[in-house]
Amino acid sequence: MNQLSPSTIQSIANSLHLNAQVGVAQARVFTELEPILHARPTPFVRADIQQRINPFLVLPDAKSIIALAFGYLCNQPDYIPAPSDDTLPKFRRGGNYRNICKDRLKLLWSKIESQITCDPEPNPNLAPGAATSFKAKFLVDSGRLHERHIAKIAGLGWIGMNNLLYNPRFGFECYLGLIVTNLDIAPTSPIASGCTHCRECLNRCPTHALGEYSLDYTKCISYLAQTDERYSHLSCDKCVWCKWAIKN
């Protein structure tokens, strides 16, 4: 069989109409994140930093991490607004994005697995003599592995000053999902940052919760709306803005 490549996975995702861009990162311990996560703890994610940087705690024999950026549900042509959507930030419109994106990851994986399984030739994505057991773990906004960092390494975009991943296709308006697998897939290359440090995304924050690549979550309206019933009626997408999105 032909080696399973990122472009093949992208073609499969396109055939399934997943509205997604695909990248691949080599599975390794992302030690470069450790000092950053120690310096910037947040209640959004797990306190155990090893859980955030070590994919082998997710899948002990991991070889690759398939990263996907999905466009916001509310930006898709088949989106039908619900009566309550006007009170929600854009990332929450259109349904439970965690469940929907995880289902899409599983659908993509089932297609990958069937394509490999049906091929009579040896599988070059597994080491010689290895058991032909294809394994995968699916992560969407789970607080485990650091999705943005892995997506950046996999070439899905760059990190803006607002701490979000900017994807050339979807802008900041994308969800991230990971498939941690024991398949050995050639990684994709990171892309250069297009951020010009114009600070516009920071300047739009109404509560000044954002600093340069930092966030004071106690001031973030989106965080407060998700964690405190007193603010559940609020929504905010002010920082999800970039001149690159307007140009493109």
C-alpha positions, 0 to 999 in steps of 0.5 A: 500500500502507499504510505498513509500521508497527511495529504491522504488524510486530508483527502479522506476528510474532504470526502467526508465533508468534515469542514476541516484542515489536517496536520500531523505532529510526531508524538513526543513529550512537549517539554518546551511547554512545561515552564510556560504551563508552570508560569500560567496555571489556568482552571480551564485545564488539568493541574497535572502538567505531565497530562498536558505535555505527554501523549504517551500518557494518553496512548503508551505506544503513540507514534503520531498525532493527527491534528484537525482544525474544524470551522465553527458550526455556525459558519457552515452553510447548513447552520440553522440558528436556534432561538437562544443562539443570539445569547451565546458566543459564536463557538457555542452556536450550532450544538455541542461542538465537543461531541460533534467534533469528536464524532467527526474524528471517529468517522475520519479514523474509521475511514483511515482504519478501513482503508489500511485494513483493506489493503493487502500489502504490508503496512509501512506505517507500522514497524516491521513485525509489529502487531497490525493493531491500529490504535487511536485516542480522540481528544476535543477540548478535553484539558489533556494534551495542549491542542493549540501547541500541537496544532501549531507544530502540525502546521495548522496555524500560528498563535495570536497575541490573544492566545488563540490559534489562527488558521489560514482557512478559518481564522480564529473561528475554529475548534481543534481536535486530536487523534493520538495514534500508533501509526507512524505518519510523516509530520507536516511542517509548522507555518510562519506566524503572520502576526504583526503585533498590531494589538487589535485583538487585545484592544477589543477586549472590553475587560482588559483580560488579555495581555500579550500572549497572556489571559487573566481568566478572572476578567474574561467574559467568556470564561465567567459565562461558562463558570458562574451562573451570574454571568451566564447571560453574557457572551463575548467574541471580541478578541476573535478578530484579526486583520488577516481574516478580513484580508482573506 
